[in-house]
Amino acid sequence: AVTTFAQNFEGKIIYANTYKSKNPQMTDQQWASMMGSTQEYLIKGGNYKSIANGALVQWQLYINKDNKIYSKMSNSETAFWNDGSVQGDEVLKVELNKNVTEILGYKCDEVILTCKSGVQKYYFNAKLTVDTKLFANHKFGNWFDYLSKSNALPLKSIIETAYFNFESVATDVKTMKLDDKEFELPAGIKTDKSPY
């Protein structure tokens, strides 16, 4: 038998993000301005980086060899990290539905994670393949729970949190070779463990 290995996706996905506030003090628009209405997601092998246009949230960087997710906020010089092995949530039920929607011409299956924090829905196509083994220790944000069912990046996500419901939809997918330097912390930046 001939085994064909799917090429893992390397490149950039642009997402448009919308928020539905659950907090009477915050409008949908205020959440979008703070967290970012667009997001650029870069991935190469087991490392990824997410850059948002939010007033508060600037970027997140996952460095696979450290299994740390670094988050940079505008209100601090320091990038705070979370340990990837700490889930901080619990997945109670997982469902998989085939051929639910189409995004940018990709036919998408759906993974639904019913979690302690709320329901998380992801829509994906196998062409955006991820080497799931590389993320086996990335429990944070239920990422491995999702990847172990999809083995692919989401083209759309709908996430419930205590503060807002969040929807993220891909507007552009670019396969491209990325420089390893993209996935390094900026030189001289201070890092510290996240208080959250």
N, C-alpha and C positions, 0 to 999 in steps of 0.2 A: 504494500500500500504506500502511496506517495502522500507524505504529510506536507501540507502547505501552511506556512506560518503567516498569519495576517501581520502586515506591517503595522507596528504601533504608531499611533498618530503623533506627529511632532509638528508643532506650529502654534497658531494663534486662533482663538475664538473670541469674537466680540459679542457681548450680551447686552441687551437692553433690560433694565431692571425697573419694576414698578412695585409700589408699597401700598398696602391698605392698613391704615393705622388702627390699633385697638386702644390707643392712649388718647383720651379726650383732649389732652394738652398739646398733642402733636398732630398736624395735618399730614395727609399722604405725601404732599409736596415737601414738607419739612424733613420727613424721613428720607425722601429721595435725594434732597440736597445734601443731607448729612452723610448718608451711606454711599451715595453714588447712583446715578441713573444709567450710566454705562460702565461696563467693566471689560477689561482686556485680559484674557486668560492665556498664558503661555505654558506649554508643557514640553518637556524633553525627558524621555526615560522616566525616572522616578521623582523628578523635581518639577515643581510648578510655581508660577508666580501669577498673582492676580492684581491688576492695577485698576483702581476705581477713580471716578471723577468727583468723589464726595468731599465735602468741606471738612469732614472729620476723618473718614477712612481713606488712607492713601494707597497702601499696598499690603499684600500678604505674600509670604514666600515660604514654601515648604522645601526644606533641605533634607533629602532622603536619608543621607548617612547619619545625620543627627536625630532623625525622626522628630524634628521640631517645626512648628508652624510659627513664623515670625509675623507680627502685625505692627504696621507703622501708622500711628494716628498723628494728625496735624498738631494736636495739643501737647505733644511730647517729643523730645529729641531722641528718646530711647525707643528701640524696637522691642516689643514685649513678645516672649515666646510661650507657646503652650506645648506640652508634651503630647506628641501624636498618639501615644499608647493609652492616654486617658480619654475615655469616650465622653463623659459628662452627660450622657443621655442613655436611654435604653430603648432598643427596638423590640416591640411587643409582637408585631406581625409583619410579614412580608408578602406582597402579592406581585405577580408578574402578568401583564396583559399584552398580547401581541397586536401589532399593527393598529395603534390607537389614533395616531395623528401624523401629519407630514409637516416638516419644518425645513425650509430652504431646499426643498426637493428630496430630503431624506425621509423615508418612511420610518416612523419611530414606534418602538415598543415602550411600555410604561412599567416602571417599578414603583410600587407604593409601600412606603415604610410607615407603619403606625408606631409612633414613638411616645415616650413619656411627655416629650416637649410639644407634641402635636403631630399632624400628618405631614409627610414629606413625599412629594410626587416628582419623579424624574422621567424624562422622555429621551430616548437614546437610539442611535443607529450603530450597528456593529462596525461600520466603516471607520468610526472614530475610536479605534481599538486602544485599550490601555493594558499594559502588562500588570495585571491585578496583583501578582506575587510581590511586586515592588512596593505595594501599598498595604501589605498584610498587617503592618503595625500601625497604620494610620486609622485608628479607631475614632479619633477626634471628629466631631461633626457627623458621625455615622458614615463616614466616607467609605470605609472598607465594607460595611454592610451593603451599601449601594453597589460598589464596584464588583463585589463577589457575585452579584446577580446579573450585572450588565456587561462587565468587562469592557465598558466603553464610556466615553465622556458624555455628559448630558447636553442635549441641544435645548432643553427647556427644563426648568425646575419650578415647583410651587411649594414653598416652605411655610409652615405655620410656626410662629414663635409667640411668646407671651405678649410681645409689644406690637407686632404687625404680622400680616401675611405678605409674603414676598414672592414675586413672580419674575423669573429671569428667562429671557428667550434669545437664542442666538440670532444675530443679524448678519453675521459673516463668519465663514470658516476658511482659514488659509493654511494649507499644508506648506511648511517651509522649514529649512534647516536653521536651527537656533544656536547661538554661541553659548557655551557653558557659562560664560561670564554673566549672562542674563540671570543666572540662578545663584549668584553669590551676593552676600550682604554688602551694602555699600562700604567702602573702606572707612575705617575709623568710627563706624557707628556704635553707639552704646547699646548693649542688649541686657535684658533682665527678664526674670520669670514673670509671667502675667499674673496679676493679682486675682484674675477671674478664672 
